[in-house]
Amino acid sequence: MSFKSSIERLRSNLLANKDEATATTGQAPVASEPSQANVTPACYQFELFPEYKEYTTMKWYYEKQKFPQNLFQPHVGGSDATVMIHDRQYINYSTYNYLALGFDDRVKQAAMKAVADFGVGTGSGRSITGEIDIHSTFEKEICDVLGTEDAVLSVGGYSTNAFTIGYLCRNQDLILYDELIHNSALIGCKITGARRIAFPHNDYDALEQLLKTHRGNFERVFILVEGVYSMDGDIPDIPRFIEIKKKHQALLMVDEAHSLGVIGKRGMGVTDYFNISGSEIDILFGSLSKSFGTCGGFVAGSKPLVAMLKYYAPGVLLYGASPTPANAAAALEALRVMLAEPERALRLQENAAYFIEKAQASGLDTYNSRNSGVVPIMMRDSELALWMSVHLFEDGICTYPMMYPIVPRNKCRLRFFINTNHTREQIDHTIDVINGRLKKAPKSKGIF
Ligand SMILES: Cc1ncc(COP(=O)(O)O)c(C=O)c1O
């Protein structure tokens, strides 16, 4: 399979992700007569799977271009504004450890104490004997911050998002989601039997139109959006979504993975940014792998919502292990540090504004990013984005390309996660190096 056809395949996978048609049933095709004709080695030898060929083609491309390998490189120590890889220090824009709490002494101490007190695992799911008081303390304190009635802490961010959607939405329901929603939500949609329709990014009128057309034909209607979009770095008008969902008796779910800890005057996410209560949002999802610097996820909302998720939602708590003592304690301590030191988020916001200002002044395109920790720099195409990423790596700057089909062909970019610890000097240097490299970039060969 050529590189181009690999990419085409990836593209069709992505489009399938966004398919608005009813979900497939997952039933195998029924052959009229038993036949072995379809059973080729490509069905049972991994090295012949087309998916593997995608990987080998990408590897071939790196080798052909003599690109240094910048993926899966182990780092040592913490990873925030800088990162140490193979004895070299890089200015780091690849981490969403936004507030540098992943390597903070207080957070590490809290995790170590939890390991000393409870061990490295709880030995079962939360409802059995996997519960420790750190879980419920985190839930209580996050509710105090967000203004929600209750919350449930779970082991993974991705899984919590996917399985919350997967549990709540049924055949007779409709999911309306922003076209830029994260893959965890898309997978959540796919495991439901609900009808799903993407609406154009932040297009409130298009959403209203969909609701006017379809609301009456479905029981529950879910609207899925993010607090900060992880590719574009923009913040949707959440109060407007609240207005729309109320008008049409729908349920609003906000993914706060990249907003909590970052936006708002205390850095406490969309409720802080828009000065609203979390009780206005039906389902509020948070990840612990970003600002909290650890791993896990939670959902906050009303008592009935959380009770259902706690007792009955497979993959949230049911049929899975509980968050480890270390992860839960780290999250709790990180939350307390965030509240005690709002200057961390404010510094990040200032760094992001400075980065955007400098980039734009030098002629770079930062697209829609505003007031968040995600800043894209738009490239002409995938080849240029990849070339820039590997060459910036050579220059000691760590940032990764977002290429087609993750983003549309004409919207390929480098993505920069801004950190509270970035310095003005690092940002100035980065913008200079990007511009220097862009001047030397070869013409793309149309490989992608
Ligand atoms: C918008 C968004 N939602 C959900 C997730 C999944 O969260 P986690 O990293 O905690 O698994 C991510 C991860 O990058 C994300 O960017």
The ligand as an SDF file (V2000), in Angstrom:
LIG
                    3D

 16 16  0  0  0  0  0  0  0  0999 V2000
  -10.4800   17.1170   24.7680 C   0  0  0  0  0  0  0  0  0  0  0  0
  -10.0200   15.8370   25.4120 C   0  0  0  0  0  0  0  0  0  0  0  0
  -10.9280   15.0760   26.0370 N   0  0  0  0  0  0  0  0  0  0  0  0
  -10.5690   13.9180   26.6340 C   0  0  0  0  0  0  0  0  0  0  0  0
   -9.2610   13.4810   26.6410 C   0  0  0  0  0  0  0  0  0  0  0  0
   -8.8920   12.1920   27.3290 C   0  0  0  0  0  0  0  0  0  0  0  0
   -8.3120   12.4800   28.5590 O   0  0  0  0  0  0  0  0  0  0  0  0
   -7.1210   11.6470   29.2290 P   0  0  0  0  0  0  0  0  0  0  0  0
   -5.8390   12.1640   28.6750 O   0  0  0  0  0  0  0  0  0  0  0  0
   -7.2710   11.9790   30.6650 O   0  0  0  0  0  0  0  0  0  0  0  0
   -7.3220   10.2130   28.9240 O   0  0  0  0  0  0  0  0  0  0  0  0
   -8.2910   14.2460   25.9950 C   0  0  0  0  0  0  0  0  0  0  0  0
   -6.8900   13.7900   25.9570 C   0  0  0  0  0  0  0  0  0  0  0  0
   -6.0020   14.3070   25.3890 O   0  0  0  0  0  0  0  0  0  0  0  0
   -8.6750   15.4670   25.3680 C   0  0  0  0  0  0  0  0  0  0  0  0
   -7.7890   16.2430   24.7350 O   0  0  0  0  0  0  0  0  0  0  0  0
  1  2  1  0
  2  3  1  0
  2 15  2  0
  3  4  2  0
  4  5  1  0
  5  6  1  0
  5 12  2  0
  6  7  1  0
  7  8  1  0
  8  9  2  0
  8 10  1  0
  8 11  1  0
 12 13  1  0
 12 15  1  0
 13 14  2  0
 15 16  1  0
M  END
$$$$
